[in-house]
């Protein structure tokens, strides 16, 4: 099911809610979502400096089942690290995100897994595309995939996440070092109660 169904303008359906609601966001008549990420908005627990940021707009639903969630994202990149992401969050110290992000001038697939402290994994350089992002859960295991065409999927990460009887899952727009950017998500498709090898879907 598309979680953006019945969302128009600034009206959310009953399954969605904001963390860090931005000033500028809206759904189109076709149910795509555009978010303007505020300046310096980010989710990151810096392992070097010890600083923590949890300020990026996060539109999510909550689920306690296994699932596959997919979106297609485009980003009007203005500054380094501008990005649109899929994120899963157990709590403020246990979360992960899969991003289409500017990395040194190259739009790339980036992932972050946070277990109190964040890591930062640089994936494929995919160029100026509108990639599909997918997050899958089976019990305590999470897999990240991306695709350029919605058919052929590449595994980005496979990992365990703590404290996940219930997860917030949804989309994030961020501009960690910039003055903001516009991110569009075409849809947010959730398949609940899945029972698959999440590495190989």
C-alpha positions as CSV (number, residue, x, y, z in Angstrom):
1,X,0.0,0.0,0.0
2,X,1.1,3.5,-0.7
3,X,1.2,5.4,2.6
4,X,0.9,8.7,0.7
5,X,-2.6,7.8,-0.5
6,X,-5.2,10.3,0.6
7,X,-2.5,12.9,1.4
8,X,-3.0,16.2,-0.4
9,X,-1.6,19.6,0.3
10,X,-0.7,19.7,4.0
11,X,-3.2,17.0,4.9
12,X,-1.8,13.7,6.3
13,X,-3.7,10.5,6.5
14,X,-4.2,8.8,9.9
15,X,-1.1,6.5,9.4
16,X,1.5,9.3,9.2
17,X,3.0,11.8,11.6
18,X,5.9,14.2,11.7
19,X,9.0,14.3,13.8
20,X,10.6,17.8,13.3
21,X,7.8,19.0,11.0
22,X,9.3,21.5,8.5
23,X,7.8,24.9,7.6
24,X,7.7,24.0,3.9
25,X,6.1,20.7,2.7
26,X,3.2,19.6,0.6
27,X,1.7,16.7,-1.2
28,X,0.8,17.0,-4.9
29,X,-2.5,15.9,-6.4
30,X,-0.6,12.8,-7.5
31,X,0.4,12.1,-3.9
32,X,4.1,12.8,-4.2
33,X,5.7,14.6,-1.3
34,X,8.0,17.7,-1.5
35,X,9.9,18.7,1.6
36,X,12.2,21.7,2.0
37,X,14.9,20.6,4.4
38,X,15.8,23.4,6.8
39,X,19.4,24.6,7.0
40,X,21.8,22.2,8.8
41,X,19.0,19.6,9.3
42,X,20.4,16.2,10.0
43,X,20.3,12.9,12.0
44,X,23.9,12.0,13.0
45,X,25.7,11.0,16.3
46,X,29.2,12.1,15.4
47,X,31.8,9.5,16.6
48,X,34.6,12.0,16.4
49,X,33.1,15.1,18.0
50,X,30.5,13.4,20.2
51,X,27.9,15.9,19.0
52,X,24.4,14.7,18.2
53,X,21.9,16.0,15.7
54,X,18.3,14.9,15.4
55,X,16.8,17.8,13.6
56,X,15.8,16.7,10.1
57,X,12.2,16.4,9.0
58,X,11.1,12.8,9.4
59,X,7.6,11.7,8.2
60,X,6.9,8.2,9.5
61,X,4.5,5.5,10.3
62,X,4.9,2.9,13.1
63,X,4.9,-0.8,12.6
64,X,5.6,-3.8,14.8
65,X,5.8,-6.4,12.0
66,X,8.3,-7.5,9.4
67,X,8.0,-5.3,6.3
68,X,9.4,-4.0,3.0
69,X,9.2,-0.3,2.4
70,X,10.2,1.4,-0.8
71,X,10.3,5.0,-2.2
72,X,11.7,6.9,-5.2
73,X,13.6,10.1,-4.4
74,X,14.9,13.1,-6.1
75,X,17.0,15.9,-4.5
76,X,17.7,19.4,-5.7
77,X,21.3,19.3,-4.5
78,X,22.7,22.7,-3.5
79,X,25.4,21.8,-0.9
80,X,27.4,18.8,0.0
81,X,25.5,16.1,1.9
82,X,22.1,17.3,0.8
83,X,20.0,14.2,0.7
84,X,16.7,12.3,0.8
85,X,16.5,9.2,2.9
86,X,14.5,6.2,4.1
87,X,14.9,5.8,7.8
88,X,14.0,3.2,10.5
89,X,14.1,4.2,14.2
90,X,13.7,2.1,17.3
91,X,14.5,5.0,19.6
92,X,16.7,8.1,19.7
93,X,19.9,6.0,20.0
94,X,19.0,3.1,17.7
95,X,18.2,4.0,14.1
96,X,19.5,3.7,10.5
97,X,19.0,5.6,7.2
98,X,19.6,4.9,3.6
99,X,20.2,8.1,1.6
100,X,20.6,9.4,-1.9
101,X,23.1,12.1,-1.0
102,X,25.8,14.4,-2.4
103,X,29.2,13.1,-1.6
104,X,32.0,15.4,-2.7
105,X,30.0,16.6,-5.7
106,X,28.9,13.1,-6.7
107,X,25.3,12.0,-6.0
108,X,25.8,8.6,-4.2
109,X,24.1,6.0,-2.1
110,X,25.0,6.6,1.6
111,X,24.0,4.7,4.7
112,X,24.2,5.3,8.4
113,X,23.6,2.8,11.2
114,X,23.4,4.3,14.7
115,X,23.7,2.2,17.8
116,X,24.3,5.1,20.2
117,X,27.1,6.3,17.9
118,X,26.7,6.7,14.1
119,X,28.8,5.2,11.4
120,X,28.9,6.5,7.8
121,X,29.2,4.2,4.8
122,X,29.8,5.5,1.3
123,X,28.2,3.4,-1.4
124,X,27.9,3.6,-5.2
125,X,28.1,6.8,-7.2
126,X,24.8,6.8,-9.1
127,X,24.9,10.2,-10.7
128,X,22.0,12.6,-11.2
129,X,19.3,10.0,-11.1
130,X,16.0,9.5,-9.2
131,X,16.9,6.2,-7.4
132,X,14.6,3.8,-5.7
133,X,15.4,3.1,-2.0
134,X,14.2,0.0,-0.1
135,X,14.4,-1.0,3.6
136,X,13.4,-4.5,4.6
137,X,13.0,-6.0,8.1
138,X,12.9,-9.6,9.3
139,X,12.8,-9.8,13.1
140,X,16.0,-8.1,14.3
141,X,17.6,-7.9,10.8
142,X,17.5,-5.0,8.5
143,X,18.6,-4.8,4.8
144,X,19.1,-1.7,2.6
145,X,18.8,-1.9,-1.2
146,X,18.7,0.6,-4.0
147,X,17.7,0.4,-7.7
148,X,18.0,2.7,-10.7
149,X,15.0,1.3,-12.5
150,X,12.8,-0.3,-9.8
151,X,13.6,-3.8,-11.1
152,X,17.3,-4.7,-10.5
153,X,18.2,-4.1,-6.8
154,X,21.7,-3.9,-5.2
155,X,22.3,-4.7,-1.6
156,X,23.9,-1.8,0.3
157,X,23.9,-3.1,3.9
158,X,22.7,-6.0,6.1
159,X,22.8,-5.5,9.8
160,X,21.1,-6.1,13.1
161,X,19.3,-3.3,15.1
162,X,18.6,-3.3,18.8
163,X,15.3,-2.7,20.6
164,X,13.0,-3.1,17.6
165,X,9.7,-4.7,18.6
166,X,8.2,-1.5,17.2
167,X,9.8,0.8,14.5
168,X,9.2,4.2,13.1
169,X,9.7,3.9,9.3
170,X,9.5,6.7,6.8
171,X,11.3,9.5,4.8
172,X,13.8,12.1,5.8
173,X,14.9,15.3,4.0
174,X,18.2,16.8,5.2
175,X,20.9,19.4,4.5
176,X,23.6,18.8,7.1
177,X,26.0,21.5,6.2
178,X,23.9,23.6,3.7
179,X,21.2,26.2,3.7
180,X,18.4,23.7,2.9
181,X,17.3,21.7,-0.1
182,X,14.1,20.5,-1.8
183,X,13.5,16.7,-1.7
184,X,10.7,14.9,-3.5
185,X,9.4,11.4,-2.7
186,X,7.2,10.0,-5.4
187,X,5.5,7.4,-3.1
188,X,6.0,5.4,0.1
189,X,5.0,1.8,-0.5
190,X,4.8,-0.5,2.5
191,X,4.3,-4.3,2.4
192,X,3.7,-5.6,6.0
193,X,4.0,-9.1,7.5
194,X,6.7,-10.2,5.1
195,X,8.6,-13.5,5.6
196,X,11.6,-13.4,3.2
197,X,15.4,-13.4,3.2
198,X,15.8,-9.6,3.3
199,X,19.3,-9.8,1.8
200,X,18.1,-11.3,-1.5
201,X,14.8,-9.6,-2.4
